Amino acid sequence: MKQSLIASYNTLLAPKAKAAFMETRESGAGSYNSEEHRSSDRISMAAWFNQFSILLQRSLKERKHESFNTLRVFQVIMAAVFAGLMWWRSDFRDVQDRLGLLFFMSIFWGVFPSSNSVFVFPQERAIFLKERASGMYSLSSYFTSRIVGDLPMELILPTIFLSVTYWMAGLKPELGAFLSSLLVLLGYVLVSQGLGLALGAAMMDAKKASTIVTITMLAFVLTGGFYVHKLPPCIAWIKYISTTFYCYRLLINVQYGEGEKLSSLLGCSLPHGSDSASCKFVEQDVAGQISPAISVSVLIFMFVGYRLLAYLALRRIKA
């Protein structure tokens, strides 16, 4: 693999450098310089894609064994089966129990990918610095290949998990609801992975980064909206940067919408019905709080933002 990268450099990047040198010497011919610019850009793009392709192949080979090792697959499948048995065929009206399942999924798929991805860049620090110092590839091709290579690896296990747990627990028995839940969960996994990548790149120390990501996810879980509604003003703001909060609200929305059907089943629309404890619970935990469009927009912003922070953190490292 290293020889391929060196060969790519010699055959593609070296001509680019030569073309740039010739450009400075032939400054008198405008049209010639323009052609040299275009040729240089084409060579640069070809070099970048060649580096990206080679690095992507390497990343996929490495991540395949890491993501699908026996212990990790066993962990996910057992968690899925155990959750399915705990909430076996839960009733639509058992709101509190179902919200517990939705929040459990938000916790598990927030902590699991962020805790794994936080080690990516610290573990590769030595080889990354060595290869970058030798000019084997650009930072953008390395980073892009890592991000693209992680996508299929990160999405398979949560798909298996939800496919098992969703139907065992008897959640909303509609294909559209299942696919919507899956889309929310996969998006959340990628956001959580981005958080781990950003913290790992910023710290470049596996132990420190692991500690920070644990504390961060703990704060996100506690302010996620399941345990406490009335947070002290000094920490209430954490809820709005909590990835868990937005995932949890979206999963609730898929199952119960704005809670109209549930309110009707519980008799909340009847006189004095809205005063019952169950109706107040529906009002606080199921209905409203934040619109799905805002939740989706925030998660998309976090998906991009965390990866941008990770890239900027890697740029500051001197090869």
BELDAJO-V478123 format. One record per backbone hydrogen bond with DSSP energy under -1.0 kcal/mol. NH is the residue of the N-H (numbers start at 1). CO is the residue of the C=O. E is the energy in kcal/mol with one decimal. If there is no record, write none. Layout:
BEGIN
NH,CO,E + NH,CO,E
END
This chain:
BEGIN
5,1,-1.9 + 6,2,-2.3 + 7,3,-2.6 + 8,4,-2.2 + 9,5,-2.1 + 10,6,-2.5 + 11,7,-2.3 + 12,8,-2.1 + 14,9,-2.0 + 17,13,-2.2 + 18,14,-2.3 + 19,15,-2.6 + 20,16,-2.4 + 21,17,-2.1 + 22,18,-2.5 + 23,19,-1.8 + 24,20,-1.5 + 25,21,-1.2 + 26,22,-1.9 + 29,26,-1.4 + 33,29,-2.3 + 34,30,-2.2 + 35,31,-1.9 + 36,32,-2.3 + 37,33,-2.4 + 38,34,-2.0 + 39,35,-2.5 + 40,36,-2.9 + 41,37,-2.4 + 42,38,-2.2 + 43,39,-2.3 + 44,40,-2.4 + 45,41,-2.5 + 46,42,-2.4 + 47,43,-2.5 + 48,44,-2.3 + 49,45,-2.5 + 50,46,-2.0 + 51,47,-2.4 + 52,48,-2.8 + 53,49,-2.5 + 54,50,-2.1 + 55,51,-2.8 + 56,52,-2.5 + 57,53,-2.0 + 58,54,-2.0 + 59,55,-2.6 + 60,56,-2.6 + 61,57,-2.0 + 62,58,-2.2 + 63,59,-3.0 + 64,60,-1.9 + 66,62,-1.4 + 67,63,-3.4 + 68,64,-1.5 + 73,69,-2.2 + 74,70,-2.5 + 75,71,-2.3 + 76,72,-2.1 + 77,73,-2.5 + 78,74,-2.5 + 79,75,-2.0 + 80,76,-2.3 + 81,77,-2.6 + 82,78,-2.7 + 83,79,-2.3 + 84,80,-2.3 + 85,81,-2.2 + 86,82,-2.5 + 87,83,-2.2 + 88,85,-1.2 + 89,168,-2.3 + 90,87,-1.5 + 90,169,-1.8 + 94,91,-1.3 + 95,93,-2.3 + 98,94,-2.3 + 99,95,-2.9 + 100,96,-1.5 + 101,97,-1.5 + 102,98,-2.5 + 103,99,-2.4 + 104,100,-2.1 + 105,101,-2.3 + 106,102,-1.7 + 107,103,-2.4 + 108,104,-3.0 + 109,105,-2.4 + 110,107,-1.2 + 111,107,-2.7 + 112,108,-2.4 + 114,110,-1.0 + 115,111,-2.5 + 116,112,-1.4 + 117,113,-2.6 + 118,114,-1.2 + 119,116,-1.1 + 120,117,-1.3 + 123,119,-2.3 + 124,120,-1.2 + 128,124,-2.8 + 129,125,-2.6 + 130,126,-2.0 + 131,127,-2.6 + 132,128,-2.4 + 133,129,-2.2 + 134,130,-1.3 + 135,132,-1.3 + 136,131,-2.1 + 142,138,-1.9 + 143,139,-2.9 + 144,140,-2.5 + 145,141,-2.0 + 146,142,-1.8 + 147,143,-2.4 + 148,144,-2.8 + 149,145,-2.3 + 150,146,-1.4 + 154,150,-2.5 + 155,151,-1.3 + 159,155,-1.1 + 160,156,-2.0 + 161,157,-2.6 + 162,158,-2.5 + 163,159,-2.1 + 164,160,-1.7 + 165,161,-2.7 + 166,162,-2.5 + 168,164,-1.6 + 169,165,-2.6 + 171,166,-2.0 + 174,172,-2.4 + 178,174,-2.3 + 179,175,-2.8 + 180,176,-2.2 + 181,177,-2.4 + 182,178,-2.5 + 183,179,-2.5 + 184,180,-2.3 + 185,181,-2.6 + 186,182,-2.8 + 187,183,-2.2 + 188,184,-2.3 + 189,185,-2.3 + 190,186,-2.0 + 191,187,-2.0 + 192,188,-2.7 + 193,189,-2.5 + 194,190,-2.1 + 195,191,-2.0 + 196,192,-1.9 + 197,193,-2.5 + 198,194,-2.6 + 199,195,-2.3 + 200,196,-2.5 + 201,197,-2.6 + 202,198,-2.1 + 203,199,-2.2 + 204,200,-2.9 + 209,205,-2.9 + 210,206,-2.2 + 211,207,-2.0 + 212,208,-2.4 + 213,209,-2.5 + 214,210,-1.7 + 215,211,-2.2 + 216,212,-2.6 + 217,213,-2.4 + 218,214,-2.0 + 219,215,-2.2 + 220,216,-2.2 + 221,217,-2.6 + 222,218,-2.5 + 223,219,-1.5 + 224,221,-1.5 + 231,229,-1.2 + 235,232,-1.9 + 236,232,-1.2 + 238,235,-1.5 + 239,236,-1.2 + 240,237,-1.1 + 241,238,-1.5 + 246,242,-1.3 + 247,243,-2.0 + 248,244,-2.6 + 249,245,-2.2 + 250,246,-1.9 + 251,247,-2.4 + 252,248,-2.0 + 253,249,-2.1 + 254,250,-2.0 + 255,251,-1.6 + 256,252,-3.0 + 257,253,-2.0 + 259,256,-2.4 + 263,259,-2.5 + 264,260,-2.2 + 265,261,-2.2 + 266,262,-2.0 + 268,263,-2.9 + 270,267,-1.1 + 273,270,-2.0 + 276,273,-1.7 + 280,276,-1.9 + 281,277,-2.1 + 282,278,-2.1 + 283,279,-2.3 + 284,280,-2.2 + 285,281,-2.9 + 286,282,-1.9 + 287,282,-2.3 + 290,288,-2.0 + 295,291,-2.0 + 296,292,-2.7 + 297,293,-2.2 + 298,294,-2.5 + 299,295,-2.1 + 300,296,-2.3 + 301,297,-2.2 + 302,298,-2.4 + 303,299,-2.5 + 304,300,-2.1 + 305,301,-3.0 + 306,302,-2.8 + 308,304,-2.2 + 309,305,-2.4 + 310,306,-2.0 + 311,307,-2.3 + 312,308,-2.4 + 313,309,-2.3 + 314,310,-1.9 + 315,311,-1.9 + 316,312,-1.2 + 317,314,-1.1
END
